[in-house]
Amino acid sequence: MAADRSPGAKAVRRKLDIMRGAAVAFRDRGYAATSVRDIARLTGMTPGNLYYYFRNKQEILYFCQDYSLDLLLRQARRIRRKRVGPEAKIRELIRTQMLCMLDELHGSAGHIEFHAIPPPRLRRIIAKRDEYERVLRSVVRDGVRRGRFAPCDEKLVSLAILGAVNWSARWFRADGSRSPEAIADSFVDYLVRGLMQ
């Protein structure tokens, strides 16, 4: 299939490039210490060119959050509909989220540093996060109901899983000894083993 070369598709691709550059900067310097100039340098742009796509650093952070949550929610809804058991679903949910955080967002802590997003946009981000958490909780609940997972507080267990996965952005390094896939597989094995009956 041919790549979409329309002006709108080109703008989206450029925004994704900027998001990935910002993700690297946020990971290396932290959100607060990263400037628009830093992001522009990492993406091979001038600050003026970057301002064509985003007015400020908050917009980039919002785009990073919004894009990744849309991606995760699409995958979560697809996984929830699959005709497989809860263990396979929870494995795929954890792996998908880890790879989004470590591969797609290059381990950016920008995914968890959402406090700088202005309130109207922050409400939209929180609503998406809540929906994602509900999908995860429903899979945990189903696993307990079917006797595949040990009885547990589904909310607490879901928050523990999300906390472990999200915190990986704080310590992950792209030049480290383990790939995002290897880290995701290790997390899946460890976290799912803790759920099993």
N, C-alpha and C positions, 0 to 999 in steps of 0.2 A: 504494500500500500504506500502511495506517495505521501511524503510529508506535507503537512498543511503549510503553504507559503503565504497565506493571507496576512495583511498588516496586523490584524488582531492576534493571530497565532504567533507572529514574530514578536509582538510586544509581550505576550505571555511568556515566551521562551526567554526573553531578555530579563523579565522580572524574576523568573526562576533562577537564572544565572546570578542575578544580584542577590537573591535570597541565599543561595549557596555560598557566595562570597561573604555575605553578612554572617552566615552560620559559622564560617571559619573564624571570622573576627570575634564574634560573640564567644565562641569556645576559647580562643586564645587569650582574649583581653577581658572578657566579661562584657555584659551589655552596657553597663554604666560607663566604662572606660573606652568604649568603641565610638569613634567619630564617623560621620558620613565620609570624610576624607579617607579614613582607613578602609571602609567598605569599597569606595570607588577605586582605590589603589589595587585591592585584591581582585576586582573584576575588570581591571584594565580600562577603566572609564575615568573621565574627569568628574569632579563633584557636580559641575553644571549638567553633564549628561545624565548623571544618576537622578538629579532633581526632576528630570523630565518624567521619570517613572514613579518616583516616590518623593513626597514633599519633605520628609524628615525620617529620622531613625525610628520613630514610633510607628510610622506606616509600614516600614520594612518588618518590624517585629510583628505587627498585626498580620501582615501578609504571610509571614512564616508560620504563625499560629493557625491562621484560617486555612491555609493551603494544607498543612500537615493534618489538621483535624478533619478536613473534608476527605482527604486520602484515607485516613484511618477509619472514618465512619463508613465510607463506601466498602472497604474491606471487611469491617466488622459486620455490616448488614449481610454481606455475601456469605461470610463464614457462618453466621447464625442460621441462615437458610439451608446450609448443607445438610445432607442426610448422613451424618456421621455422629459418633458419640461425643459426649461432652469433653472427654479427654483430648480427642483430636481437635475439637474446636478451640479449647483453651490453649493448646500448644500452638495452633496457627495464629490465634490472637496475639499471644505474647511475642512470637517470632516476627509477625508483621509489624507490631509496634516497635520492637527493638531495631529492626532494619530501617524503618522510617526515621527513627531518632539518630541512629549511628551512620547509616549509609546515605539516605536521602538528605538529611539535615546535617550531615558530617559531624555528628556528636554535639550539636549546638545546644548550649544551655538556654538559648533563646526560647526553646520550646517550654521551659518551665519558668522563665523570667517574664511572666505576663503582667506583672504589677504596673508596668509603665504604659500599658494600653489605656487610652481614655475610656471613661465609664460606659458610654453607649456601645462602643465596640467590645469592651470587656464583657458586657452582659451576653453578647452573641457568642463570644469564645467560651464563656462559662457554660452556656446552654449546650454547646457542642461537646464540651468535656463531660458534662453530666450525662448526655445521651450515650457517649462512649462507655462511661462507667456503668450505665444501666445494662448495656449489652453484655459486658464482662460479668456483671453480677448475675444476669439471667443464666449465663452458661454455668457459673459456679452453682447456682440454685438447682439447675437441672441435674448437674452431676451428683449433688447431695441427694436429691429426690430419687434418682435412679440407683443409688447405692454405690456409685462409682467413686465418689469423693467422700471423705470422712465428714461427719456432721461438723458444721462450723458456723461462725457468724459470717454470712456471705458478704456483708458490707465491709467488715474488717479485713477479711481475706482479700477482697478485691482491691481495697486501698493499699494493702501491703504489696500486692503484685504491681499495681500502678506506681507506687513509690519506688520499688526496686528498679523497675524498668526506667522510669523517668530520671532517677538519680544517676543512671549510667552516663548521661550527658555531662555530668560534672567531672567524671574521671576518664572517660574515653579519649584516646588519642589515635588519630588516623595513622600515625607512623608507629604505633605500638606493635607488639609481637603477635597480636591476635586480630583476625579480621572481624568485621561486624557480624558475618555469618557464624563464625566460631563462637563469638560471645553470645549471640542470640541462641544458638543451640545449647550452650551451657546453662543459660538462664532458664530456658524452657525445661530442660531436664531437672534442674534443681527446684524450680517453683512448682512444677506439676507433681513431682515426687512428694512434696509436702502436702498436696491436696488428696493424695490417693488413700483409699479405704484400706 
